Amino acid sequence: MGEINLDALIRGDIEVLANSISRAENGELSPSELAKIHELAKASSASSPDKRRRIGITGTPGVGKSTLTSLLIKEYRATGAKVGVLAVDPSSVVTGGALLGDRIRMQEHYVDPDVFIRSMSARGHLGGLAVATPLASELLAIAGHSPVIVETVGVGQSEVEVMNHVDTTIVVLAPGAGDDIQSAKAGILEIADIFIINKVDRDKEGAEKLRQDLLRSQDLSQRSDGWRAPVLLVSALDRIGISEVVAAISKHQDFTEQARG
C-alpha cells in the first residue's frame, strides 16, 4: 500500500482522510508517514493556533455526551467552521469493532460534507480513548477541521487520558447520576477546564446542589495555572445553555494562548 497522499489530505479529501485514520487504527502507517504527519500537525499549530483547537468531552455513561456533541457541531457549523468528531465507543466482544451506541444522535450531521464523524473502537484500551485517537485528531486538523471534538467512551473516575490530547477538557455530569463530589474528586473532576451539569430539566434542585459542590471544591483546590473552571447548567434535550458552552470554550482557549505567550 502506498503512502498517504499528503497533498490530498491537506486539501481535505474525505476518502484519503478516512483511509488514513483506518490505517492509523490498524497500525499500518510507516515511520516516515508518522514523522510527516507530526511535522504537518506541528506546522499547522504554529501557523494558526485555531487549527489545533481540540475539545475533549468526557464523563460517566448516560450523562448525555453524544447529544451535547451533536449540539456543539451545530453551533460551530453555524459559524462556517469545518468540524471533525472522533467518538470513542466500547468494543464488540465478537468483532472488536465499535459498538455505536447512541451515535445515532449525531445522524443529522452525517450528510454535511463539512462535518467528519468517525466512531473509533476502544479495542480494550483503558483511559477513555482508542490508541489511534491522538493521531486521528492530527489527521483531522491537517485536513482543515477545526474544532476537532473528541468524545470519550463512558469513563470511570480514573480514566483521564483525554486531557493529554486536547486543548480544552469538558467534564459532563448529571444530577442524580452518582456524580458525587466525594467519590469523584480524585479522578475526572480534577482534569476539567469546563464543567457541564447536563439534564438540569430533570432535577433543577439537584443540579444547583451539584454546582455549588463543584464551586466549593475549586475553592479548596486551586489550579496551578490560575484557571477556574466554570460550572454551566445545561439541558441538551431542550437545547438550553449551549451558546454559553461555546463561549466558555473560547474563553479557556484564549486564556491558554495568553499563558503560552
Secondary structure, DSSP 8 states (H G I E B T S, - for coil): -----HHHHHTT-HHHHHHHHHHHHTT---HHHHHHHHHHHHHHHHH-GGGG-EEEEEESTTS-HHHHHHHHHHHHHTTT--EEEEEEE-B-TTTSSB--GGGGGGGGGTT-TTEEEEEEE-TT-SSSS-TTHHHHHHHHHHTT--SEEEE--S--TT--GGGGT-SEEEEEE-TTTT--HHHHTTTGGGG-SEEEE--TTT-HHHHHHHHHHHHHHHHHS--TT-----EEE-BTTTTBSHHHHHHHHHHHHHHHHHHH-
